[in-house]
């Protein structure tokens, strides 16, 4: 990365190229105009997730903020992110192929508030680099939709189909995903905080470098879910987890209550802070946990499958 002064100048130049005020950029990023001002004066620097969102909003390549990057823009007055590609190693290569999707609606780089998208179908598009608040997506078909670099707050995705979608570098808070389909959805470098995922289907979902905190997950379906380098805070698992993996994850105030664990893999991470109450696990899962010095007194071994 360049030093803070040059980065600040590049943020300012790109902002002005998009005809945005500091307050306008702040709204799209869900931060204050004062924070934008500090960046542009070189007094502070965004974190890596925010850099990604800034690039999405301003329509620049992430390398624009690196020593090797050019200070040139994809084009004066550019209003999209067609020239944007990610270079972060933690982002799935599939994200870089989104430009090759079938044509769809690009609803990126905008402020969406109090909008009702309930029942929306066949979007096959993108909500990237946007501020989305108090919007309804009840029963919407958002299959394969890309949500990248967004702030999503107080939205209702109940019964929506977000399967095979990609949510990356986004902050999602105080929203409802009750009975939503999140099958094969990818969550990367995102924060999911204080949301209601009751009854949501996470089968085949993948979480990478994400935070999962204070969410309600009663009745959620967890089959073949992969978590890697993610943080769990104040979470209570119930029901059944089958063929799931937790690799290099961190846990704080996490409880498994009455959970059946079948063929689940735990590797590294701080597992000692997990509490198991009235749980059952197959022999292999039990061995993984015991080997990680977890208190297994609240886990009974399931009989072998017939």
ChimeraX attribute file (.defattr): number of C-alpha atoms within 10 A of each C-alpha:
attribute: neighborCount
match mode: 1-to-1
recipient: residues
	/A:1	12
	/A:2	14
	/A:3	12
	/A:4	18
	/A:5	16
	/A:6	18
	/A:7	23
	/A:8	23
	/A:9	16
	/A:10	19
	/A:11	24
	/A:12	20
	/A:13	17
	/A:14	22
	/A:15	19
	/A:16	15
	/A:17	17
	/A:18	18
	/A:19	13
	/A:20	14
	/A:21	14
	/A:22	18
	/A:23	17
	/A:24	18
	/A:25	22
	/A:26	19
	/A:27	17
	/A:28	23
	/A:29	25
	/A:30	18
	/A:31	14
	/A:32	15
	/A:33	17
	/A:34	12
	/A:35	17
	/A:36	24
	/A:37	18
	/A:38	15
	/A:39	22
	/A:40	22
	/A:41	18
	/A:42	16
	/A:43	12
	/A:44	16
	/A:45	19
	/A:46	17
	/A:47	8
	/A:48	12
	/A:49	17
	/A:50	17
	/A:51	17
	/A:52	26
	/A:53	26
	/A:54	25
	/A:55	23
	/A:56	28
	/A:57	28
	/A:58	26
	/A:59	27
	/A:60	26
	/A:61	25
	/A:62	19
	/A:63	18
	/A:64	21
	/A:65	21
	/A:66	15
	/A:67	13
	/A:68	10
	/A:69	13
	/A:70	11
	/A:71	17
	/A:72	13
	/A:73	17
	/A:74	15
	/A:75	11
	/A:76	10
	/A:77	12
	/A:78	15
	/A:79	14
	/A:80	20
	/A:81	21
	/A:82	14
	/A:83	14
	/A:84	19
	/A:85	20
	/A:86	17
	/A:87	13
	/A:88	13
	/A:89	7
	/A:90	12
	/A:91	17
	/A:92	16
	/A:93	12
	/A:94	9
	/A:95	16
	/A:96	13
	/A:97	10
	/A:98	17
	/A:99	13
	/A:100	7
	/A:101	10
	/A:102	9
	/A:103	10
	/A:104	12
	/A:105	13
	/A:106	16
	/A:107	17
	/A:108	24
	/A:109	25
	/A:110	17
	/A:111	17
	/A:112	18
	/A:113	15
	/A:114	12
	/A:115	13
	/A:116	15
	/A:117	16
	/A:118	18
	/A:119	15
	/A:120	14
	/A:121	14
	/A:122	14
	/A:123	17
	/A:124	18
	/A:125	21
	/A:126	22
	/A:127	21
	/A:128	28
	/A:129	30
	/A:130	27
	/A:131	25
	/A:132	24
	/A:133	21
	/A:134	16
	/A:135	20
	/A:136	23
	/A:137	22
	/A:138	22
	/A:139	21
	/A:140	21
	/A:141	22
	/A:142	25
	/A:143	22
	/A:144	22
	/A:145	26
	/A:146	24
	/A:147	23
	/A:148	27
	/A:149	31
	/A:150	32
	/A:151	26
	/A:152	22
	/A:153	22
	/A:154	19
	/A:155	24
	/A:156	24
	/A:157	26
	/A:158	24
	/A:159	21
	/A:160	26
	/A:161	25
	/A:162	24
	/A:163	23
	/A:164	19
	/A:165	22
	/A:166	25
	/A:167	26
	/A:168	28
	/A:169	28
	/A:170	28
	/A:171	24
	/A:172	22
	/A:173	21
	/A:174	19
	/A:175	24
	/A:176	25
	/A:177	27
	/A:178	24
	/A:179	21
	/A:180	24
	/A:181	27
	/A:182	26
	/A:183	23
	/A:184	20
	/A:185	25
	/A:186	24
	/A:187	26
	/A:188	23
	/A:189	24
	/A:190	24
	/A:191	23
	/A:192	21
	/A:193	20
	/A:194	20
	/A:195	23
	/A:196	22
	/A:197	25
	/A:198	19
	/A:199	19
	/A:200	24
	/A:201	24
	/A:202	23
	/A:203	23
	/A:204	19
	/A:205	22
	/A:206	21
	/A:207	22
	/A:208	22
	/A:209	21
	/A:210	23
	/A:211	22
	/A:212	21
	/A:213	21
	/A:214	20
	/A:215	22
	/A:216	21
	/A:217	20
	/A:218	16
	/A:219	17
	/A:220	22
	/A:221	24
	/A:222	21
	/A:223	20
	/A:224	19
	/A:225	22
	/A:226	21
	/A:227	21
	/A:228	19
	/A:229	18
	/A:230	22
	/A:231	19
	/A:232	20
	/A:233	17
	/A:234	16
	/A:235	20
	/A:236	18
	/A:237	19
	/A:238	18
	/A:239	17
	/A:240	19
	/A:241	22
	/A:242	17
	/A:243	17
	/A:244	21
	/A:245	20
	/A:246	20
	/A:247	16
	/A:248	17
	/A:249	22
	/A:250	21
	/A:251	20
	/A:252	17
	/A:253	14
	/A:254	20
	/A:255	19
	/A:256	21
	/A:257	18
	/A:258	17
	/A:259	20
	/A:260	22
	/A:261	25
	/A:262	20
	/A:263	19
	/A:264	23
	/A:265	19
	/A:266	21
	/A:267	16
	/A:268	12
	/A:269	17
	/A:270	15
	/A:271	21
	/A:272	14
	/A:273	14
	/A:274	19
	/A:275	19
	/A:276	20
	/A:277	16
	/A:278	13
	/A:279	21
	/A:280	23
	/A:281	23
	/A:282	19
	/A:283	16
	/A:284	15
	/A:285	19
	/A:286	24
	/A:287	16
	/A:288	16
	/A:289	20
	/A:290	13
	/A:291	11
	/A:292	16
	/A:293	12
	/A:294	17
	/A:295	15
	/A:296	19
	/A:297	12
	/A:298	14
	/A:299	23
	/A:300	16
	/A:301	17
	/A:302	15
	/A:303	10
	/A:304	7
	/A:305	5
	/A:306	3
